[in-house]
Amino acid sequence: MTPVINIVDDDRLARESLKWLAESAHLSVREFDCGQTFLDHFDDNAPGCVVLDVRMPDINGMELYARLKASGASTPVIIVTGHADVAMAVRAMKAGAYDFVEKPYNDALMLELLQSALACDRDNREHQVKVNTIRQRIDRLTPREHEVMSYVLRSRQNKVIAAELGISIKTVELHRANLMAKMHATSPTELVRLAMLAGVDQERSD
């Protein structure tokens, strides 16, 4: 799916100028003249980034950004203003905005920022696909395989796992081989790496 730069600005000339800049680099653009129209059409599952102007009549950029964050959106957001406001910039960055730009901006720097935001979004989405795949593998483990994995993640030897679970070492070896195969892990170290990517707490995984 082609990534799209969503420009949200009530200033038509500003929108058209930024659109021309983006399209000069063969980037796709969608324009919105107010925050509500943008919200009505926004899909966080679609790749891209968002450029929000701070001063808008219906929903200002900071409020719009707050609504995006509250909805769980992860698309990178660049906030633009024609008024110098350091405090606002600090709030935006602390809240997780990708960047904050003051008008008038340098076209070359803005274009570089747009491309950087799109690259960040692409990397984040690729990472999330990996995380989701690992979590799906974990979900396919049997309850006993989950138990054995929790011990493997804490570097417990097979004989220790067998004693604590009250099963034979051979049975532990079987469960361990099955879970490693299901997790596509070639070593305990690889299993730990996958668990960390999936957000599994090694100390509390059992």
Secondary structure, DSSP 4 states (H G I P E B T S, - for coil): ---EEEEE-S-HHHHHHHHHHHHHTT-EEEEESSHHHHHHH--TTS-EEEEEES--SSS-HHHHHHHHHHTT--S-EEEEESS--HHHHHHHHHTT-SEEEESSPPHHHHHHHHHHHHHHHHHHHHHHHHHHHHHHHHHTS-HHHHHHHHHHTTT--HHHHHHHHT--HHHHHHHHHHHHHHHT-SSHHHHHHHHHHTT--TTT--
